């Protein structure tokens, strides 16, 4: 099974991921009529947030990958309700550590909201839409593992 593992600081769990843009152009559809991966990001920092329902992406990553907004929707955040653009993309896990899988792209397309802050130390907030695709274990010894 693909694995990402590492250390956490007891407050935050930050990992490296790649964002994979999808093209909705007819020329870039898979035989099953699914959007085909088009553009890979450089590794970016992602915070795993079990309190977030959905994943969010920073405007900088969305711009760099030329992700086109798929629409707008209401998003409930820790600061209240807001209207946000959302984008379709894939998340690829970049494993580190013993036994880790170096690259694993999650099979489901993410419909991620635009992250509404530039004060974070991460560019992706991984919500339960991504976390629920695997088994996350956070241990009190300061380590974690995320298997898919």
JOHUHU-V91856 format. One record per backbone hydrogen bond with DSSP energy under -0.5 kcal/mol. CO is the residue of the C=O (numbers start at 1). NH is the residue of the N-H. Records with the same first field share a line. If there is no record, write none. Layout:
# JOHUHU-V91856
CO: NH, NH
This chain:
# JOHUHU-V91856
2: 148
3: 101
4: 146
6: 144
12: 9, 14
13: 48
15: 46
16: 94
17: 44
18: 92
19: 21, 41
20: 90
21: 38
22: 24
23: 36
25: 28
26: 29
28: 36
30: 33
34: 30
36: 23
39: 21
44: 17
45: 123, 124
46: 15
47: 49, 126
49: 52
52: 128
53: 129
55: 113
56: 125
57: 115
58: 62
59: 63
60: 64
61: 65
62: 67
63: 66
71: 86
73: 84
75: 77, 82
77: 80
80: 77
82: 75
84: 73
85: 114
86: 70, 71
87: 112
88: 22
89: 110
90: 20
91: 106
92: 18
93: 95, 104
96: 5
97: 100
101: 95
104: 93, 106
110: 89, 112
112: 87
113: 57
115: 117
123: 58
124: 47, 126
125: 56, 127
126: 49
127: 130, 131
128: 132
130: 133
131: 134
134: 136
135: 147
137: 139, 145
139: 142
142: 8
143: 139
144: 6
145: 137
146: 4
147: 135
